[in-house]
């Protein structure tokens, strides 16, 4: 067909639709015309065809028609298509009577970029699918564009506050899974495995206050705005470091590990990771932590304390190397007295290098957690961890935990 014949074909079919619609005057009709091969056609000729159609329909500013410009197959970069849209936007007849729409596909993987540049070039409307479903590589992902607008402070007028529920419905209806790395909705899109990323996220969460504007490294949008929790923001694999590990233990179990303990425990986790070659959940880390620091040993040394003139005297009994030992020592506090008693009983130098403690939980279920860095015989320092409803018992447990770890290390070295 010649160009004139194609223009006439568009005009006569536009007239046919107008006539059929007029047979149903009680229906509110909106007309849409889409020049199918727009992205591969000279813009001057596309304008001729579109103008012929709108000349038949005679839209008004109050009753607009839709002119929908597709990238039927993406052949060029988004800026080229945007140039075409801008030219069309500036040169169409009856532009104030038209909703100028674009219909991007994703053959080059640039459907979202095409849509956003077309909006900047003068388009009023986008056509697409949830999560980019459609023929070949898919249509424009409406969710992607909408949430890109949202993170830049522009309300898209669409509600994705339960994005996982939307995804489940789409997967059920289309029988197609959404990729784990799909923007905004994939299972892994808010998850960091990299140690440096995890460390930055952990520090930013620690500095964040209620009511702060969302401004977080590696998280362009608050997962909670989409119905997600922070539970999966950090997951631990072989790429991870101390930041991710300590974040999960704090977020899930309330532990606030001192920095040097973070480093020490991350080496334990890395060894386990190298052995098993798998990803660790918070529950896995908690299991490894309890085993490493002997926290499931229920027995705490029996002890009694007395204080006189600022000096604490402690008497205690404990099992060590299969023997029951009776300890007695004095110090300026419970920990100092227990350490002195240990040193005298074991005949070895035991020193507390660092100490930290905090509470986990509230009310009757609150537990004290103590972190003690001990040095035995001026050798390598080791952390111990103890948890108990009583802070003194938690501290004693932590000291014994460190001693057990030091003894195990010496056994391996021997």
NUDRENPA-690214 format. One line per field, with one value per residue (C-alpha): residue number from 1; residue in three letters; x, y, z. Coordinates in nm, 2 decimals. Each point is the difference from the previous one (the first is absolute). Example, Ala and Ser with C-alpha at 12.3 -4.5 7.8 and 13.67 -1.06 7.14 Angstrom:
<rs>
i	1, 2
aa	ALA, SER
xx	1.23, 0.14
yy	-0.45, 0.34
zz	0.78, -0.07
</rs>
This chain:
<rs>
i	1, 2, 3, 4, 5, 6, 7, 8, 9, 10, 11, 12, 13, 14, 15, 16, 17, 18, 19, 20, 21, 22, 23, 24, 25, 26, 27, 28, 29, 30, 31, 32, 33, 34, 35, 36, 37, 38, 39, 40, 41, 42, 43, 44, 45, 46, 47, 48, 49, 50, 51, 52, 53, 54, 55, 56, 57, 58, 59, 60, 61, 62, 63, 64, 65, 66, 67, 68, 69, 70, 71, 72, 73, 74, 75, 76, 77, 78, 79, 80, 81, 82, 83, 84, 85, 86, 87, 88, 89, 90, 91, 92, 93, 94, 95, 96, 97, 98, 99, 100, 101, 102, 103, 104, 105, 106, 107, 108, 109, 110, 111, 112, 113, 114, 115, 116, 117, 118, 119, 120, 121, 122, 123, 124, 125, 126, 127, 128, 129, 130, 131, 132, 133, 134, 135, 136, 137, 138, 139, 140, 141, 142, 143, 144, 145, 146, 147, 148, 149, 150, 151, 152, 153, 154, 155, 156, 157, 158, 159, 160, 161, 162, 163, 164, 165, 166, 167, 168, 169, 170, 171, 172, 173, 174, 175, 176, 177, 178, 179, 180, 181, 182, 183, 184, 185, 186, 187, 188, 189, 190, 191, 192, 193, 194, 195, 196, 197, 198, 199, 200, 201, 202, 203, 204, 205, 206, 207, 208, 209, 210, 211, 212, 213, 214, 215, 216, 217, 218, 219, 220, 221, 222, 223, 224, 225, 226, 227, 228, 229, 230, 231, 232, 233, 234, 235, 236, 237, 238, 239, 240, 241, 242, 243, 244, 245, 246, 247, 248, 249, 250, 251, 252, 253, 254, 255, 256, 257, 258, 259, 260, 261, 262, 263, 264, 265, 266, 267, 268, 269, 270, 271, 272, 273, 274, 275, 276, 277, 278, 279, 280, 281, 282, 283, 284, 285, 286, 287, 288, 289, 290, 291, 292, 293, 294, 295, 296, 297, 298, 299, 300, 301, 302, 303, 304, 305, 306, 307, 308, 309, 310, 311, 312, 313, 314, 315, 316, 317, 318, 319, 320, 321, 322, 323, 324, 325, 326, 327, 328, 329, 330, 331, 332, 333, 334, 335, 336, 337, 338, 339, 340, 341, 342, 343, 344, 345, 346, 347, 348, 349, 350, 351, 352, 353, 354, 355, 356, 357, 358, 359, 360, 361, 362, 363, 364, 365, 366, 367, 368, 369, 370, 371, 372, 373, 374, 375, 376, 377, 378, 379, 380, 381, 382, 383, 384, 385, 386, 387, 388, 389, 390, 391, 392, 393, 394, 395, 396, 397, 398, 399, 400, 401, 402, 403, 404, 405, 406, 407, 408, 409, 410, 411, 412, 413, 414
aa	UNK, UNK, UNK, UNK, UNK, UNK, UNK, UNK, UNK, UNK, UNK, UNK, UNK, UNK, UNK, UNK, UNK, UNK, UNK, UNK, UNK, UNK, UNK, UNK, UNK, UNK, UNK, UNK, UNK, UNK, UNK, UNK, UNK, UNK, UNK, UNK, UNK, UNK, UNK, UNK, UNK, UNK, UNK, UNK, UNK, UNK, UNK, UNK, UNK, UNK, UNK, UNK, UNK, UNK, UNK, UNK, UNK, UNK, UNK, UNK, UNK, UNK, UNK, UNK, UNK, UNK, UNK, UNK, UNK, UNK, UNK, UNK, UNK, UNK, UNK, UNK, UNK, UNK, UNK, UNK, UNK, UNK, UNK, UNK, UNK, UNK, UNK, UNK, UNK, UNK, UNK, UNK, UNK, UNK, UNK, UNK, UNK, UNK, UNK, UNK, UNK, UNK, UNK, UNK, UNK, UNK, UNK, UNK, UNK, UNK, UNK, UNK, UNK, UNK, UNK, UNK, UNK, UNK, UNK, UNK, UNK, UNK, UNK, UNK, UNK, UNK, UNK, UNK, UNK, UNK, UNK, UNK, UNK, UNK, UNK, UNK, UNK, UNK, UNK, UNK, UNK, UNK, UNK, UNK, UNK, UNK, UNK, UNK, UNK, UNK, UNK, UNK, UNK, UNK, UNK, UNK, UNK, UNK, UNK, UNK, UNK, UNK, UNK, UNK, UNK, UNK, UNK, UNK, UNK, UNK, UNK, UNK, UNK, UNK, UNK, UNK, UNK, UNK, UNK, UNK, UNK, UNK, UNK, UNK, UNK, UNK, UNK, UNK, UNK, UNK, UNK, UNK, UNK, UNK, UNK, UNK, UNK, UNK, UNK, UNK, UNK, UNK, UNK, UNK, UNK, UNK, UNK, UNK, UNK, UNK, UNK, UNK, UNK, UNK, UNK, UNK, UNK, UNK, UNK, UNK, UNK, UNK, UNK, UNK, UNK, UNK, UNK, UNK, UNK, UNK, UNK, UNK, UNK, UNK, UNK, UNK, UNK, UNK, UNK, UNK, UNK, UNK, UNK, UNK, UNK, UNK, UNK, UNK, UNK, UNK, UNK, UNK, UNK, UNK, UNK, UNK, UNK, UNK, UNK, UNK, UNK, UNK, UNK, UNK, UNK, UNK, UNK, UNK, UNK, UNK, UNK, UNK, UNK, UNK, UNK, UNK, UNK, UNK, UNK, UNK, UNK, UNK, UNK, UNK, UNK, UNK, UNK, UNK, UNK, UNK, UNK, UNK, UNK, UNK, UNK, UNK, UNK, UNK, UNK, UNK, UNK, UNK, UNK, UNK, UNK, UNK, UNK, UNK, UNK, UNK, UNK, UNK, UNK, UNK, UNK, UNK, UNK, UNK, UNK, UNK, UNK, UNK, UNK, UNK, UNK, UNK, UNK, UNK, UNK, UNK, UNK, UNK, UNK, UNK, UNK, UNK, UNK, UNK, UNK, UNK, UNK, UNK, UNK, UNK, UNK, UNK, UNK, UNK, UNK, UNK, UNK, UNK, UNK, UNK, UNK, UNK, UNK, UNK, UNK, UNK, UNK, UNK, UNK, UNK, UNK, UNK, UNK, UNK, UNK, UNK, UNK, UNK, UNK, UNK, UNK, UNK, UNK, UNK, UNK, UNK, UNK, UNK, UNK, UNK, UNK, UNK, UNK, UNK, UNK, UNK, UNK, UNK, UNK, UNK, UNK, UNK, UNK, UNK, UNK, UNK, UNK, UNK, UNK, UNK, UNK, UNK, UNK, UNK, UNK, UNK, UNK, UNK, UNK, UNK
xx	0.00, 0.11, 0.02, -0.33, -0.17, 0.12, -0.13, -0.33, -0.01, 0.05, -0.26, -0.27, 0.05, -0.02, -0.33, -0.12, 0.06, -0.17, -0.31, -0.02, 0.04, -0.28, -0.24, 0.04, -0.05, -0.05, 0.36, 0.28, 0.26, 0.37, 0.20, 0.36, 0.21, 0.35, 0.22, 0.14, 0.34, 0.05, 0.36, 0.10, -0.18, 0.10, -0.16, -0.13, -0.20, -0.12, -0.13, -0.20, -0.17, -0.08, -0.13, -0.23, -0.14, -0.06, -0.16, -0.27, -0.05, 0.01, 0.11, -0.03, 0.19, -0.30, -0.03, 0.35, 0.11, 0.32, 0.28, 0.22, 0.36, 0.16, 0.36, -0.14, 0.35, 0.28, 0.25, 0.16, 0.11, -0.26, 0.13, -0.08, -0.36, -0.03, 0.10, -0.27, -0.26, 0.11, -0.03, -0.34, -0.11, 0.10, -0.15, -0.32, -0.32, -0.26, 0.27, -0.21, -0.27, 0.23, 0.13, 0.34, 0.09, 0.30, 0.01, 0.36, 0.13, 0.32, 0.18, 0.32, -0.06, -0.06, -0.38, 0.00, 0.26, -0.21, -0.31, 0.16, 0.17, -0.32, -0.18, 0.27, -0.04, -0.38, -0.19, -0.30, -0.07, 0.18, -0.13, 0.16, -0.04, 0.06, 0.37, 0.05, -0.21, -0.08, 0.13, 0.36, 0.21, -0.31, -0.18, 0.09, 0.01, -0.26, 0.12, 0.36, -0.09, -0.25, 0.24, 0.28, -0.22, -0.08, 0.36, 0.05, -0.29, -0.27, -0.31, -0.09, -0.36, 0.04, 0.00, 0.28, 0.00, -0.06, 0.23, 0.04, -0.37, -0.01, 0.29, -0.18, -0.31, 0.20, 0.19, -0.32, -0.18, 0.28, 0.17, 0.33, 0.24, 0.14, 0.38, 0.17, 0.20, -0.30, 0.00, -0.20, -0.18, 0.26, 0.09, 0.36, -0.04, 0.03, 0.26, 0.37, 0.26, 0.31, 0.19, 0.06, -0.37, -0.11, 0.23, -0.13, -0.37, 0.06, 0.16, -0.27, -0.28, 0.18, 0.01, -0.36, -0.26, -0.38, -0.14, 0.32, -0.04, 0.10, 0.36, 0.17, 0.31, -0.09, -0.37, -0.16, -0.35, -0.12, -0.10, -0.28, -0.17, -0.05, -0.11, 0.34, 0.18, 0.37, 0.05, 0.16, 0.19, 0.32, 0.07, 0.34, 0.20, 0.37, 0.01, -0.13, 0.20, -0.04, -0.26, -0.26, 0.05, -0.03, -0.30, -0.19, 0.09, -0.11, -0.32, -0.12, 0.15, 0.08, 0.38, 0.22, 0.34, 0.31, 0.20, 0.29, -0.25, -0.16, 0.33, 0.08, -0.34, 0.00, 0.31, -0.19, -0.29, 0.22, 0.16, -0.34, -0.10, 0.31, -0.08, -0.37, 0.00, -0.35, -0.18, -0.07, -0.32, -0.02, -0.11, 0.31, 0.22, -0.16, 0.06, 0.36, 0.04, -0.15, 0.22, 0.32, -0.05, -0.13, -0.33, -0.20, 0.20, -0.26, 0.22, 0.13, 0.28, -0.15, 0.11, -0.05, 0.11, 0.06, 0.11, 0.18, 0.17, -0.03, 0.17, -0.21, 0.08, -0.12, -0.02, -0.09, 0.00, 0.05, 0.08, 0.32, 0.18, -0.23, 0.08, -0.20, 0.20, -0.07, 0.09, 0.04, 0.12, -0.04, -0.03, -0.16, -0.31, -0.16, 0.18, 0.34, -0.05, -0.10, 0.29, 0.24, -0.15, 0.04, 0.36, 0.09, -0.19, 0.12, 0.35, -0.02, -0.02, -0.36, -0.06, -0.31, 0.10, -0.35, -0.35, -0.34, -0.35, -0.36, -0.35, -0.21, -0.38, -0.21, -0.17, 0.00, 0.15, 0.30, 0.34, 0.34, 0.27, 0.36, 0.30, 0.34, 0.34, 0.24, 0.37, 0.15, 0.37, 0.07, -0.10, -0.26, -0.31, -0.34, -0.35, -0.26, -0.37, -0.24, -0.38, -0.20, -0.28, 0.27, 0.28, 0.26, -0.09, 0.01, 0.35, 0.13, -0.15, 0.18, 0.33, -0.03, -0.11, 0.32, 0.22, -0.16, 0.07, 0.36, 0.05, -0.14, 0.23, 0.30, -0.11, -0.01, 0.34, 0.15
yy	0.00, 0.36, 0.25, 0.16, -0.34, -0.07, 0.34, -0.08, -0.34, 0.15, 0.27, -0.24, -0.23, 0.29, 0.09, -0.35, 0.00, 0.34, -0.13, -0.32, 0.20, 0.24, -0.29, -0.03, 0.36, -0.11, -0.13, 0.24, -0.07, 0.09, -0.06, -0.11, -0.03, -0.16, 0.03, -0.36, 0.06, 0.35, -0.07, -0.11, 0.27, 0.35, 0.24, 0.22, -0.29, -0.11, 0.35, -0.02, -0.32, 0.12, 0.34, -0.19, -0.21, 0.29, 0.20, -0.27, -0.03, 0.37, -0.03, 0.31, 0.11, -0.12, -0.33, -0.11, -0.30, -0.20, -0.02, -0.29, -0.01, -0.34, -0.12, -0.30, -0.15, 0.19, 0.07, 0.32, 0.14, 0.18, 0.35, -0.06, -0.11, 0.30, 0.23, -0.15, 0.05, 0.36, 0.08, -0.16, 0.18, 0.34, -0.05, -0.20, 0.18, 0.03, -0.08, 0.16, -0.25, -0.31, -0.21, -0.09, -0.35, -0.23, -0.38, -0.11, -0.36, -0.13, -0.17, 0.19, -0.02, 0.38, 0.01, 0.19, 0.26, 0.04, 0.07, 0.25, 0.19, 0.00, 0.16, 0.27, 0.05, 0.09, -0.33, 0.00, -0.37, -0.33, -0.35, -0.30, -0.31, -0.09, -0.12, 0.03, -0.30, 0.00, -0.15, -0.06, 0.17, 0.17, 0.33, 0.29, -0.09, 0.24, -0.08, 0.09, 0.34, 0.08, -0.07, 0.18, 0.30, -0.07, 0.00, 0.34, 0.15, -0.03, -0.19, -0.23, -0.04, -0.37, -0.20, -0.25, -0.01, -0.38, -0.08, -0.36, -0.06, 0.16, -0.22, -0.32, 0.09, 0.07, -0.32, -0.20, 0.16, -0.01, -0.32, 0.18, 0.06, 0.34, -0.01, 0.03, 0.30, 0.18, 0.37, 0.08, -0.33, -0.28, -0.20, 0.13, 0.36, 0.14, -0.25, 0.07, -0.28, 0.21, 0.07, 0.37, 0.05, -0.17, 0.21, 0.32, -0.10, -0.11, 0.33, 0.20, -0.19, 0.07, 0.37, 0.02, 0.16, -0.03, 0.25, 0.05, 0.03, -0.33, 0.03, -0.33, -0.14, -0.28, 0.03, 0.25, -0.06, -0.09, -0.37, 0.06, 0.24, -0.31, -0.23, -0.15, -0.04, 0.06, -0.37, -0.08, 0.32, -0.17, -0.36, -0.17, -0.20, -0.03, 0.36, 0.13, 0.15, 0.10, 0.27, -0.23, -0.27, 0.25, 0.17, -0.33, -0.10, 0.35, 0.02, -0.35, -0.08, 0.34, -0.05, 0.31, -0.16, 0.21, 0.08, -0.23, -0.28, 0.06, -0.05, -0.31, -0.17, 0.08, -0.21, -0.29, 0.05, 0.02, -0.33, -0.16, 0.16, -0.14, -0.34, -0.01, 0.23, 0.13, 0.32, 0.05, 0.13, 0.19, -0.33, -0.17, 0.28, -0.02, -0.38, 0.05, 0.28, -0.20, -0.30, 0.21, 0.18, -0.30, 0.17, -0.32, -0.11, 0.04, -0.03, 0.33, -0.02, 0.01, 0.32, 0.22, 0.36, 0.23, 0.36, 0.19, 0.34, -0.01, -0.34, -0.29, -0.35, -0.28, -0.37, -0.23, -0.37, -0.11, -0.30, 0.04, -0.28, -0.25, 0.12, 0.20, 0.30, 0.23, 0.36, 0.31, 0.34, 0.37, 0.30, 0.34, -0.16, -0.33, -0.06, 0.10, -0.23, -0.29, 0.04, 0.02, -0.32, -0.17, 0.10, -0.13, -0.33, -0.08, 0.13, 0.21, 0.37, 0.09, 0.36, 0.18, 0.23, 0.14, -0.03, 0.10, -0.09, 0.09, -0.13, -0.20, 0.01, 0.17, -0.07, -0.35, -0.15, 0.24, -0.16, 0.16, -0.07, 0.04, 0.01, -0.05, 0.00, -0.21, -0.06, -0.32, -0.02, 0.31, -0.19, 0.06, 0.19, -0.17, 0.12, -0.18, 0.06, -0.07, 0.05, -0.02, 0.17, 0.12, 0.23, -0.15, -0.36, 0.12, 0.15, -0.32, -0.21, 0.24, -0.05, -0.37, 0.01, 0.18, -0.24, -0.30, 0.16, 0.07, -0.35, -0.15, 0.22, -0.12, -0.36, 0.04, 0.17, -0.28
zz	0.00, -0.06, 0.28, -0.11, 0.00, 0.35, 0.12, -0.16, 0.16, 0.35, -0.08, -0.11, 0.29, 0.24, -0.16, 0.04, 0.38, 0.03, -0.18, 0.21, 0.32, -0.10, -0.01, 0.38, 0.12, 0.37, 0.02, 0.08, -0.27, 0.01, -0.32, -0.02, -0.31, -0.01, -0.31, 0.03, -0.17, 0.14, 0.13, -0.35, -0.20, -0.10, 0.25, -0.28, -0.15, 0.35, 0.05, -0.33, 0.11, 0.36, -0.12, -0.25, 0.29, 0.24, -0.29, -0.02, 0.38, 0.07, 0.37, 0.22, 0.31, 0.21, -0.19, -0.10, -0.20, 0.07, -0.25, 0.10, -0.13, 0.03, -0.02, -0.18, 0.00, 0.17, -0.28, 0.14, 0.32, 0.23, -0.09, -0.37, 0.08, 0.24, -0.28, -0.22, 0.28, 0.05, -0.37, -0.01, 0.32, -0.15, -0.35, 0.03, -0.09, 0.28, 0.26, 0.28, -0.08, 0.02, 0.28, -0.14, 0.11, -0.04, -0.01, 0.05, -0.04, 0.14, -0.28, 0.09, 0.37, 0.00, 0.03, 0.33, -0.13, -0.32, 0.20, 0.23, -0.28, -0.19, 0.30, 0.01, -0.38, 0.04, 0.04, 0.23, 0.05, 0.01, -0.09, 0.15, 0.22, 0.36, 0.03, -0.38, -0.12, -0.37, -0.33, -0.07, 0.27, 0.14, 0.01, 0.21, 0.37, 0.15, 0.36, -0.08, -0.15, 0.28, 0.28, -0.18, 0.01, 0.37, 0.11, -0.17, 0.20, -0.27, 0.09, -0.28, 0.12, 0.03, 0.32, 0.04, 0.38, -0.02, -0.29, 0.10, -0.01, -0.35, -0.11, 0.13, -0.20, -0.32, 0.03, 0.06, -0.30, -0.25, 0.13, -0.04, 0.30, 0.08, -0.01, 0.34, -0.13, -0.15, 0.10, 0.31, 0.03, -0.04, 0.32, 0.00, -0.11, 0.36, 0.10, 0.03, 0.02, -0.05, 0.33, -0.08, -0.09, 0.31, 0.22, -0.15, 0.04, 0.36, 0.09, -0.18, 0.18, 0.33, -0.08, -0.13, 0.23, -0.02, -0.24, -0.20, -0.38, -0.16, -0.10, 0.02, -0.18, -0.25, 0.08, -0.23, 0.14, 0.35, -0.03, 0.25, -0.24, -0.22, 0.28, 0.05, 0.33, 0.07, 0.08, -0.34, -0.06, 0.11, -0.06, 0.05, -0.25, -0.09, -0.11, 0.33, 0.29, 0.36, -0.07, -0.14, 0.27, 0.28, -0.16, -0.01, 0.35, 0.13, -0.21, 0.08, 0.34, 0.15, 0.03, -0.02, -0.07, 0.07, -0.31, 0.08, 0.08, -0.34, -0.17, 0.21, -0.06, -0.37, -0.04, 0.17, -0.24, -0.30, 0.09, 0.03, -0.33, -0.18, 0.14, -0.09, -0.30, 0.07, 0.10, 0.37, 0.15, 0.33, 0.17, -0.14, 0.13, 0.34, 0.01, -0.08, 0.25, 0.28, -0.08, -0.03, 0.33, 0.19, 0.08, 0.03, 0.30, 0.27, 0.30, 0.14, 0.27, 0.35, 0.17, 0.30, 0.03, 0.30, -0.01, 0.27, -0.03, -0.37, -0.04, -0.14, 0.12, -0.22, 0.08, -0.29, -0.11, -0.36, -0.20, -0.21, -0.19, 0.17, 0.35, 0.24, 0.12, 0.29, -0.07, 0.22, -0.10, 0.07, -0.22, -0.05, -0.15, -0.08, -0.32, 0.14, 0.30, -0.22, -0.23, 0.29, 0.14, -0.34, -0.03, 0.35, -0.05, -0.35, 0.06, -0.32, -0.07, -0.10, -0.09, -0.12, -0.29, -0.09, 0.14, -0.14, 0.09, -0.09, 0.06, -0.25, 0.04, 0.26, 0.32, 0.16, -0.31, -0.02, -0.03, 0.06, -0.27, 0.09, -0.23, 0.15, -0.18, 0.21, -0.03, 0.14, 0.09, -0.21, -0.31, -0.26, 0.12, -0.05, 0.04, 0.21, 0.02, 0.27, 0.04, 0.32, 0.19, 0.25, -0.13, 0.23, -0.12, -0.36, 0.05, 0.17, -0.29, -0.25, 0.18, 0.00, -0.37, -0.08, 0.20, -0.18, -0.34, 0.10, 0.13, -0.32, -0.21, 0.21, -0.05, -0.37, -0.01, 0.21
</rs>
